[in-house]
Each structure stands twice: as C-alpha cells, then as structure tokens.
Amino acid sequence: MIAPFCDARGIPYARQVLLAEHTTFRIGGPADFAVMPRNPEEMGQVLSFLNRNNMRYFILGKGSDILAHDKGYRGVLVLTEGMKALSAEGDRIYAEAGCSMASVSNLALREGLQGLEFLHGIPGSIGGGIFMNAGAYGSEIGTFVESVTWADRNGVLHTTPGSELSFSYRHSFFTESGGVVCSVVLRCSHGNPVEIKEKMQDLDGRRREKQPLEYPSAGSAFKRPEGYFAGKLIEDSGLKGFSVGDAWVSEKHAGFIVNKGNATSEDVHRLIDHVTSVVYQKFGVTLEPEVRFLDE
Ligand SMILES: Cc1cc2nc3c(=O)[nH]c(=O)nc-3n(C[C@H](O)[C@H](O)[C@H](O)COP(=O)(O)OP(=O)(O)OC[C@H]3O[C@@H](n4cnc5c(N)ncnc54)[C@H](O)[C@@H]3O)c2cc1C
C-alpha cells in the first residue's frame, strides 16, 4: 500500500508511486501521482475532479493484467485497493471494486454459495475482473453479475443490470466505455460447502501444476484465438523457453511470459512482437495480446 497523504477532501493520495510494486509483472517505473478513493462516492469525486481539470489518469486494480512502461506513467493512477466492502445476503454477494477475486470466492464458500470457485486462483480485483470479464475453466464472471454500480467520466454513479453490460470473451461494456466499476452484486445458487471447497482446491491444484506461478507475470500473454490455443501455437512454433533479456516464454506453459529477474517493458514488448510474428509465419494466426499496455 502507498504511504497516504490527504487532499482537501481527505482522500488518500501519494506522489511517485512505483508501478513495479503495483503490478504482478513487477515491471514499471514511477507514476507521477496515485489516489486511493475508499468508496464509490469518493471514486465519483475523484473522477469528476480529474476530468474537470483535464488530468490524465488510469484505473488500476491489482495490476495483474498490465505491462507498465519502464519510465512509468505521466499522470494519476486511480487505485481501487481502498474500496473493499464485501458482504453476502441470501444468494447475493456485494463487493466493492477493490476486493480481490479470491476474497469474493472465499466469502461464497463461507456462505455455501456455488459457482464462483473459478475466481479463487485469478489474482485480480473484482473491478478488473468485471472490466475484463475474467474467466477460467469454462466459467466467466459476467454470468453471475446481477448489477454493477459504476461511475462515468463526470463522476456520476449509475447502476446497470448485468444483462445490459455486453459481456463476452475478455470483454464488457467497461472495456469500451471508460466507465469505472465501483461495486457489483453477484447472484449465485446455494450449494454444498464441502463440494464447493473441493472444487476450489481442485482448480487451484490444476493451476499450480500447469502455470508458472513461481515467476512474476500477467497471466496469459495472449487471448485465445478462435479455434486455437495460444500456448499450443507458441509451443508448436518452438518458442517455449525463448527469451529477450529477462522476459521468457515460460517453459512450463508457453502461453505465459514471465519475468525471471529484471525484465523491462521493452524486453516484454520485443518478446511479444517476436512471438506474434513467428506464430503468424508458421500458422497464419494473428495473436492478440491479452495483457494491457500502460504507456508512459
Ligand atoms: C498468474 C495469473 C493468472 C491469471 N489467470 C487468469 C485467468 O484464469 N482468467 C482471467 O480472466 N485472467 C487471468 N489473469 C489476468 C488478470 O488476473 C485478470 O485479467 C483480472 O481480471 C485483472 O484484474 P486486476 O484488478 O488485476 O486489473 P488490472 O490489471 O489492474 O487492470 C486491468 C484493466 O482493467 C481496468 N480496470 C481495473 N479495475 C477497474 C475498475 N474498477 N473499473 C474499470 N476498469 C478497471 C484497468 O484500467 C485495466 O485496463 C491472470 C493473471 C495472472 C498474473
């Protein structure tokens, strides 16, 4: 967590915040400022202030899908980590944007609610999960969304039903609109806690076995191209273990690019370009990055 200063409204902020400390890739220089609203109303105030003053900003959850620039970010990071109210009532879960997906999944387990076991191993925030429509093992978060409360550029809060949020593969209304997820209501069904726990453990075990969790990364570097698996195309191109500087195509799972020490964003970009071009030459398939680039 950043050392908090306080602006006139009491909303914590800090100067010179190192992106390498806020991204799972452990890459990225300093951002000029970071601000940390603590609830949806404060998020609205922050967005209204930033837009009125034409300030450049970027919403950052747990930074688990981000490749930040080595020189950092000239603008304001809006961190959601302070927004972490989480509760359950009946078959519904209320979570503010900064809650980790693991904490939402753990609450579902405690409440005997099934369906969210797949969230347990995804290292992002629920806000980032809604933005990306995070998914794994045949499930996607969008399926469980009853409604999302979000802020527009003017800081005005809206509540929209999940059915109107255009969820599809790694896409939602938020990937297009600039709307900021503030909180979400998820609807689950009641289940057997023993079975829910077993499923969580099974999925976590499959992750540990297949994914290079021992190294910093941003998860799958590429989206799944229609009809293919990115990891298999990369492996079949002979690129498993290929590296640029400290950025490596994982030997354990070729769909992951890992940071084996001091990889720079430049290393990762060059590796992504190389992989994309070799896979295209061999198979005629264009890989699209899943990781999102935060430029200086
Ligand atoms: C080891 C590992 C395994 C992974 N496995 C999976 C997996 O199985 N399935 C999967 O889908 N993903 C996976 N990921 C990727 C990542 O965890 C997800 O994409 C996650 O949804 C990103 O959440 P975040 O909070 O980290 O978002 P960030 O990385 O902080 O941000 C990602 C994007 O979301 C935007 N954003 C974040 N919060 C908000 C908000 N509140 N409102 C609006 N926009 C917002 C950001 O501006 C950015 O554009 C994995 C990553 C790692 C490192």
The ligand as an SDF file (V2000), in Angstrom:
LIG
                    3D

 53 58  0  0  0  0  0  0  0  0999 V2000
   -0.8600  -15.7860  -12.5740 C   0  0  0  0  0  0  0  0  0  0  0  0
   -2.0310  -15.1470  -13.2660 C   0  0  0  0  0  0  0  0  0  0  0  0
   -3.1270  -15.9290  -13.6320 C   0  0  0  0  0  0  0  0  0  0  0  0
   -4.2180  -15.3420  -14.2710 C   0  0  0  0  0  0  0  0  0  0  0  0
   -5.2830  -16.1360  -14.6010 N   0  0  0  0  0  0  0  0  0  0  0  0
   -6.3580  -15.5840  -15.2030 C   0  0  0  0  0  0  0  0  0  0  0  0
   -7.4880  -16.3920  -15.5460 C   0  0  0  0  0  0  0  0  0  0  0  0
   -7.5370  -17.5940  -15.2920 O   0  0  0  0  0  0  0  0  0  0  0  0
   -8.5370  -15.7720  -16.1590 N   0  0  0  0  0  0  0  0  0  0  0  0
   -8.5370  -14.4410  -16.4330 C   0  0  0  0  0  0  0  0  0  0  0  0
   -9.5410  -13.9410  -16.9780 O   0  0  0  0  0  0  0  0  0  0  0  0
   -7.4760  -13.6590  -16.1310 N   0  0  0  0  0  0  0  0  0  0  0  0
   -6.3980  -14.1970  -15.5170 C   0  0  0  0  0  0  0  0  0  0  0  0
   -5.3330  -13.3970  -15.2040 N   0  0  0  0  0  0  0  0  0  0  0  0
   -5.3270  -11.9780  -15.6060 C   0  0  0  0  0  0  0  0  0  0  0  0
   -5.9140  -10.9980  -14.5680 C   0  0  0  0  0  0  0  0  0  0  0  0
   -5.8300  -11.5090  -13.2540 O   0  0  0  0  0  0  0  0  0  0  0  0
   -7.3710  -10.6620  -14.9100 C   0  0  0  0  0  0  0  0  0  0  0  0
   -7.4740  -10.0570  -16.1880 O   0  0  0  0  0  0  0  0  0  0  0  0
   -8.0040   -9.7060  -13.8870 C   0  0  0  0  0  0  0  0  0  0  0  0
   -9.3620   -9.5630  -14.2310 O   0  0  0  0  0  0  0  0  0  0  0  0
   -7.3560   -8.3260  -13.8460 C   0  0  0  0  0  0  0  0  0  0  0  0
   -7.8000   -7.6750  -12.6640 O   0  0  0  0  0  0  0  0  0  0  0  0
   -6.9140   -6.5220  -11.9960 P   0  0  0  0  0  0  0  0  0  0  0  0
   -7.6380   -5.9890  -10.8350 O   0  0  0  0  0  0  0  0  0  0  0  0
   -5.5530   -7.0330  -11.7280 O   0  0  0  0  0  0  0  0  0  0  0  0
   -6.9060   -5.4560  -13.1630 O   0  0  0  0  0  0  0  0  0  0  0  0
   -5.6680   -4.5100  -13.6340 P   0  0  0  0  0  0  0  0  0  0  0  0
   -4.5800   -5.3910  -14.1680 O   0  0  0  0  0  0  0  0  0  0  0  0
   -5.3430   -3.5950  -12.5300 O   0  0  0  0  0  0  0  0  0  0  0  0
   -6.3510   -3.7470  -14.8060 O   0  0  0  0  0  0  0  0  0  0  0  0
   -6.7460   -4.4310  -15.9910 C   0  0  0  0  0  0  0  0  0  0  0  0
   -7.6530   -3.4930  -16.7940 C   0  0  0  0  0  0  0  0  0  0  0  0
   -8.8510   -3.3130  -16.0520 O   0  0  0  0  0  0  0  0  0  0  0  0
   -9.0810   -1.9310  -15.8240 C   0  0  0  0  0  0  0  0  0  0  0  0
   -9.7120   -1.8150  -14.5030 N   0  0  0  0  0  0  0  0  0  0  0  0
   -9.2660   -2.3120  -13.3230 C   0  0  0  0  0  0  0  0  0  0  0  0
  -10.1500   -2.0480  -12.3390 N   0  0  0  0  0  0  0  0  0  0  0  0
  -11.1610   -1.3730  -12.9220 C   0  0  0  0  0  0  0  0  0  0  0  0
  -12.3680   -0.8040  -12.4350 C   0  0  0  0  0  0  0  0  0  0  0  0
  -12.7150   -0.8720  -11.1420 N   0  0  0  0  0  0  0  0  0  0  0  0
  -13.1920   -0.1720  -13.3040 N   0  0  0  0  0  0  0  0  0  0  0  0
  -12.8650   -0.0750  -14.6180 C   0  0  0  0  0  0  0  0  0  0  0  0
  -11.7320   -0.5740  -15.1270 N   0  0  0  0  0  0  0  0  0  0  0  0
  -10.8960   -1.2170  -14.2870 C   0  0  0  0  0  0  0  0  0  0  0  0
   -7.7130   -1.2710  -15.8910 C   0  0  0  0  0  0  0  0  0  0  0  0
   -7.8170    0.1030  -16.2310 O   0  0  0  0  0  0  0  0  0  0  0  0
   -7.0550   -2.1050  -16.9770 C   0  0  0  0  0  0  0  0  0  0  0  0
   -7.3870   -1.6220  -18.2590 O   0  0  0  0  0  0  0  0  0  0  0  0
   -4.2260  -13.9650  -14.5490 C   0  0  0  0  0  0  0  0  0  0  0  0
   -3.1250  -13.1630  -14.1700 C   0  0  0  0  0  0  0  0  0  0  0  0
   -2.0440  -13.7560  -13.5250 C   0  0  0  0  0  0  0  0  0  0  0  0
   -0.8930  -12.8810  -13.1110 C   0  0  0  0  0  0  0  0  0  0  0  0
  1  2  1  0
  2  3  1  0
  2 52  2  0
  3  4  2  0
  4  5  1  0
  4 50  1  0
  5  6  2  0
  6  7  1  0
  6 13  1  0
  7  8  2  0
  7  9  1  0
  9 10  1  0
 10 11  2  0
 10 12  1  0
 12 13  2  0
 13 14  1  0
 14 15  1  0
 14 50  1  0
 15 16  1  0
 16 17  1  0
 16 18  1  0
 18 19  1  0
 18 20  1  0
 20 21  1  0
 20 22  1  0
 22 23  1  0
 23 24  1  0
 24 25  2  0
 24 26  1  0
 24 27  1  0
 27 28  1  0
 28 29  2  0
 28 30  1  0
 28 31  1  0
 31 32  1  0
 32 33  1  0
 33 34  1  0
 33 48  1  0
 34 35  1  0
 35 36  1  0
 35 46  1  0
 36 37  1  0
 36 45  1  0
 37 38  2  0
 38 39  1  0
 39 40  1  0
 39 45  2  0
 40 41  1  0
 40 42  2  0
 42 43  1  0
 43 44  2  0
 44 45  1  0
 46 47  1  0
 46 48  1  0
 48 49  1  0
 50 51  2  0
 51 52  1  0
 52 53  1  0
M  END
$$$$
